Amino acid sequence: MTESTPGGLENLLSEDRRFPPSPEFTAQANAHADVYSWADADRPAFWAEQARDLLDWDTPFEEVLDWSGAPVARWFADGQLNAAYNAVDRHVEAGNGDRVALHFEGEGGDTRTITYADLKREVSKAANALTGLGVETGDRVAIYLPLVPEAVFTMLACARIGAPHSVVFGGFSAEALYSRIVDAEAKLVVTADGGYRRGAPSALKPAVDEALTKGEHPVEHVLVVKRTGQDVEWTDERDVWWSDVVDSASDEHTPVPLDAEHPLFILYTSGTTGKPKGIFHTTGGYLTQAAYTHRNVFDLKPETDVYWCTADIGWITGHTYVVYGPLINGATQVIYEGTPDTPHRGRWWEIVEKYKVSILYTAPTAIRTCMKWGEEIPSKFDLSSLRVLGSVGEPINPEAWMWYRRVIGGDKAPIVDTWWQTETGAIMISPLPGVTETKPGSAQVPLPGIAATVVDDDAKPVPDGAGGYLVLTEPWPSMLRGIWGDPERYADTYWSRFKGLYFAGDGAKKDDDGDIWLLGRVDDVMNVSGHRLSTTEIESALVSHPWVAEAAVVGANDETTGQAVVAFVILRGDAAGGSESADEVQTTLRNHVAKEIGPIAKPRQILVVAELPKTRSGKIMRRLLRDVAENRQVGDATTLADSSVMDLIAQGLSQPGAKQED
Ligand code: PRX
């Protein structure tokens, strides 16, 4: 591999603990061991059966997979369906209108219970209101909302009329929001006055107002949900209160039948260059895999389970495993607006106890944070309802896995470590509960109907026990259909590294049993608390500040967040008048990154250096900087254009001016 994988993870392969499923679990499990062989024998036929079983079609499909336009796949292309009808109406028609769809828990303790019948009314009203605001099938809608029920209503209202949504995480800055609105050419923005964060109302609408002053844009209206009641600026001809147009709208609405390949949503994610990629997903294939994986990986029993995925709807996990997967399957779920430690560190466990959550899906960062807070906190609550635990977003280290199993899962709930990406749309590699003997730290096996392997630099599959790059070798239903407006970038990014194989950007190893272990990114993408950040994007943000001449960013190992952003900057000669302290430089530049991208991208440390290590062709050797950031002996530096640079950096860092921030 060109870059070493985040340090230490290779050692996981000595892991020899095994957890076979209990006979009781297996006896009631949705998934059976024989599913792999029949799915492998004819993958398209396997997925076609899932599509017919799990979804209702307005026009049944005959065509299953068309790969003639590779790398753009078409699944079930001559069929028609509607995502919102499948997620809502059909459950009401089947007599399950009284089943709870959403238990909403606000950060401040306010709650709302929304049944499937309620959901149908709310989504219909929102769909009518969107139409009233001029949104038509095919138009794009940007959603910049906290995790409140209206976020779910809006996504489904868009799906109902066939207007692809583009959800922008509420933690992104006005600048980031603006570039996403413009790239997707969104006609409408749906936002809120604010949301609750760590016990206080935090504003959202001002970021929309600011975004829309940054330049040309196609936005005609801003639809505003009242959540916190804080004062907002108002532009009369543009801004509309949700309560004025949605509450009074009719609650009857006919879902629009859409082609299976109609775009359902765009979701921006960081890539290796400065510009985020608008990953877009279509309807039939995406919903099929969302529903199949949600039902089988979490062993969902819609009549009895209470499911909770802690992700925000601003990320793909929130799209597939808060909105589409669970609702297509008719699940009852919890959505929680706030942070795990507000007003106290037991909040999540209190929620599990209160709603008798039986399936929990969260990220390793959250588990490690709870470990740090101490097991006496979860131990105060009754967590005995939990029967399946999921993990997603980053490699889970075996200690965190074991803690999750023992402290949260009472030593009995199977853990599913699920590997996937914004691009894959749904889970790709994961144990199946009731079938797979699990291993702490490994995502293990491609799901039935999915073909994944690990290859070397020459695209040859590696033998068991060896490492390389994770690739997907066959098209899958929920695969991205491209990068919005940039088909070439799609082909280049994912399909040019290994001919005919999808390159995921992750390093991986196969153990002696052939199970897959994910080892972290091998490109210029970092994973901080399960959030994807681009080194180049943060570097661009840093050099856009007048003090900075050059910047290099690396992801350094971090005990809690997996990786942390560490930036090395060269200041301009006249920077800051030369009088600012290292602290001021740090604070100013960290805030600047937050303003340009969002607080999640703030570097943990900013190190001021005199030089950056570069190869003769001018490429920054991030591997060496990572060694410095992780306090390791600097590795092989022989390809540096100037071999004294690393000494210079080391010397500079030992001086007081290079103080690190925690
Ligand atoms: O590096 C992998 C890591 O997260 C990346 C995808 O990030 P994103 O598109 O934001 O989606 C996150 C939620 C699906 C992957 O390329 N990743 C995701 N899940 C795992 C993981 N790494 C190791 N183990 C996982 N279970």
Boltz pocket constraint, residues with backbone or C-beta under 6 A from the ligand:
constraints:
  - pocket:
      binder: B
      contacts: [[A, 269], [A, 316], [A, 317], [A, 391], [A, 392], [A, 393], [A, 394], [A, 395], [A, 396], [A, 417], [A, 418], [A, 419], [A, 420], [A, 421], [A, 422], [A, 423], [A, 429], [A, 443], [A, 504], [A, 505], [A, 506], [A, 518], [A, 519], [A, 520], [A, 521], [A, 527], [A, 530], [A, 531], [A, 532]]
      max_distance: 6.0
